[in-house]
Amino acid sequence: MVSESSLGQFARAIPPRGRYRHGFRIVEEYSRVKDETTVRVDVGRIRYGQRGQVACIYTHQGSSPCPPRGVVIPIVSETASWRYRNYADAGYVTLTWLLNGNSRINVDSSNLQWDGSVLRGYVVELVYWYATLDEFLQLVNANTIEFCLCNDELVVSKKNLEALRDAASRMRP
């Protein structure tokens, strides 16, 4: 069992366990074969034209909660045509986070990956950011989050931010 003291430098940054109001689904799945637990924010079906839903996925050893090494942050967009594919094809997907209106995280493009699918009359695009635990905790501890993905400036909703905090709180024993 992981103790509170074993959280080390991240103990203060990991949000407390509790009730978070957000409407997103947090999924925790334990694999007995791999002896690891995956935690993810399921943003569900996003509305047509909606851009910038921010999810997270992380895996830790065993069934007892503990901080992971890093967190995958998928940014999901659903639009009529490709918005980020041309940037991805050119190797120039960019991502900058603005926390509380003054603190920035400039993401190195080597930590980003693009994926997309054509569905019936629209496309779904995902840009994955491979964040360190420290970077993820900076996000969830912010009061407001804005970000620029390629040329699109977007805002993380309060409910979306609460879902990320809820997922982060599950790192606590």
N, C-alpha and C positions, 0 to 999 in steps of 0.2 A: 504494500500500500504506500502511495506517495503521500508525504506529509506536507503541510503548509510551508514549513521551513525549507523544504527541498526545492521550492520554486526559485530560490536564489534571487538574482538581480531583478527578476520579473515579478516578484511577489506583489509589489505595489502597483504595477502596471496592469495586471490581469484584473478585469472587472469582477466584482463580487457575484457569487451565484445569487439568483433571485428571479423575480418575475419581471420579464421584459415584455412590453406591449408593442407588437410589430406586425402581426398577421402573416409573417413568413413561417415556413416550417423548418425546424432544425432537426436534422437527421443524424443519429448516432448509430453506427453499425460496428459490431465487434466480429472479427473473424477468428474463430478458434484455431483454424489451421495456421494462419499467419501470426496469431497472437498479437493482433493490432486492432485499434479502433479508429474508424474514420468518422469525422464530424464535418457536416456541411450545412450551409444555408441553402435551402431550396427556394429560389425566387419564383418558382411556379411558371405558369404561362404569363408572359408579359404582353401588354397591349400593343397592338399594331402601331407603329410609329414611335414606340417608346425606346429610348436610348439610355444606356448607362445604369442599368440595374447591376448592383455590385453584390456578388456572392463570395463565399470563401469555402475552402476545403482544406482540411489538415488531417494528418494521421499521426497517432502516437503509439508506442509499444504498449502492449497489455490492455487490460480492460479498465484499469484505474486511471482516472484523468491525470494528465500531466502535460506540460508545455511541449509542443513539437519543435523541430528545428526550424521549420519554415511553414508558410501558408501560401496556398495557391489562391489567387484572387481573380476569378473570371468576371469580366465586365460584359454583360449581355445586351445586345441591341437587336431590335426587330424593325426593319424598314422596307420600303418598296424596292430599293436597289442597294448595291454594295456601297458602303461608306468608307470602309477601312481596308478593303481588299487591295486596292491600288497601292496604298502605303505599304501593305505587307509584301506585295510582289516586288516593290522597289527596295524592300529591306529597311523601311523608314517609318515604322510604327513608333509613335512617341507618346509618353504618358508622364504627366506632372500632376502631383497632388498638392492642393493648397489647404492647409489645416488651420482652422480658426482665423482665416483671413491673413495670416502672416508667415506661417511656417511651411516650407516646401519640401517635398520629396520628389526629386528628379530621378525617374526610373531609367536605368541603363537599358537600351534596346535589346541587349543580349538576355535580359530577364523577362522578355515579352514574347508571346507566341500568338499567332492569329489562327482562327478556324472559322469556317462558315458553311452554311447549308442553304440551298434554295428549296423553299417549301411552296405551297400552293398560293402563288401571287405575292409572295414576300420572301425576304431573306433574313436569316438569323445569323448574326456574327458574334463571335466571342473573341475577346482579347484576354489572354491569360498573363497575369503578372506573378512571378515567383518571388514573393516577398520574404524577407527574413522575419523572424518572430518580433524583433525590435520594431521593424517598419510597420508590421500589422498592428502591434500594440499602440504605436503612435496614432494610427488611424482610429482605432476604437476608442481611444481616450480623448479624441478631439470633440469639440462641441459642434463644429460645422466642418463639412468636407466638400470642397469643390475639386474638380479635376479637369484637365485638358487632355483628351484622347485625340491624337492627330490634331485636327483643327476645331474639334467640337469641345466647347466649354460646357460642363455639366455639373449638377449639384446632386449630392447623395441626400435622399430624403431622410427625415428624422426617423421614420419607421425602418428604412433600410439600415441606417446606422445602429438602431436598437437591435436589429437582428444580428448584425456583426458583433455587437457587444455580448449578446446572449451566447453566440457561438464561442467567443473568447472566454466567457465566464466558465465554460465547461472544461477549461484547462485546469481549473482549481479542484483539489481533492475534496 
